Amino acid sequence: MNFFQTNSLIKKEIIFYKKAIKQNLISKNMYNTIPDYFRRLSVDNMFNTNTLQSCWQIWKPEIIKLLGNNYGENEILNLGDHLSDIFRSTGGNGRGQGELSASGTAWESLVCWYVNLCTVGSRVVAIKKMSLVPKPIQDAITVNYGNFACNTESDITIIIFPDLSEYNNDINQLNIIDKNGNQMPNFIKGKLNQSISNYLVERDFHQCGIGIIQCKTNWNDNAQIPMLWDMIYSAGGFRGRNITIGRNGFNIQDAQSFTYSFVTVPSNQNTAYNPDGVAVKRVTNLSGGNYWGKSSVQNVAKSLKEIFTNNFQSGSRTTIRTDIRAAIPYLIGDSLSYFQL
């Protein structure tokens, strides 16, 4: 084939590609569904913080080293066995309030980044910043103390979007009709119309799964916190004490599923954890389980990599492993480069 024939063939392929995009046969972005949009929004928001920007300079080389060359889904999932080591690589063992706060924020960010990486391509999304969570989900997990409403105890909010076409198709192809029969614009100022996501989650709330992940660097000091919160959520509140769950007609009891999980480093020095220890007993029966950033130890804590099959398996149309395998080619310089690997 000579130069002119090759050039002609390339032009024909370009014309075909452009037509295919125009006819929605090929998507410009392989990961452009509503769950994908919220995943990117969540990860981008974390990377815009000084805490993660600073930590990532140290964490990224550690992560790349653990992944190795030509990594696959096993290496990505197995990062869950090493998150504690990655976290500790930034140092800082002080107990001052400022350092504890920054340390906690960093751990939450690392956990949220990892969960989103392992659920890429699925309908499972982890969101750290509460204001990014669709309003009906915010309302459902709100705990009311008399006239005071609070949902800030959720360090990471998990959403398992329903297995419906609106959540599986490219957001450019959305055609959402509101309650008044009017078509809703897909985008406002270049961003997904927030009214669409709120409308869909409200409409399909009973098919949504919700999870809360409580993240703590220190296990001994904080084990009682997730234990008590899980009790409140599991009991649906305590009306005799004027403590209720949900508002505006949304309640976790009406969702498809709800789990409450605890994830710790742990940062406690020279502490041996065993099944009979008080800290372990306090989180043994959490609805979503207790995890840490290390390999699983039976009857003590599971590696965070186990949270996906335990709590979020329904969010994948294939399997979590298959979704990760399919996503790997897009992590570098492509649709998923926002993970900054």
LINZI-V736164 format. One record per run of one state. SS is the DSSP state (alpha for helix, beta for strand, coil for the rest). FROM is the first residue (numbers start at 1). TO is the last residue. Records with the same first field share a line. If there is no record, write none. Layout:
# LINZI-V736164
SS->FROM-TO, FROM-TO
This chain:
# LINZI-V736164
coil->1-2, 23-33, 48-49, 68-72, 82-82, 89-96, 119-123, 128-129, 133-134, 141-142, 146-147, 151-155, 161-164, 169-170, 174-176, 178-182, 184-186, 189-190, 193-193, 204-204, 208-208, 217-222, 236-236, 242-242, 246-246, 248-249, 251-251, 255-256, 265-277, 284-288, 293-296, 298-300, 312-312, 316-319, 331-336, 340-341
alpha->3-22, 34-47, 50-67, 73-81, 83-88, 97-118, 130-132, 135-140, 165-168, 171-173, 194-203, 205-207, 223-235, 239-241, 252-254, 278-283, 304-311, 313-315, 320-330, 337-339
beta->124-127, 143-145, 148-150, 156-160, 177-177, 183-183, 187-188, 191-192, 209-216, 237-238, 243-245, 247-247, 250-250, 257-264, 289-292, 297-297, 301-303
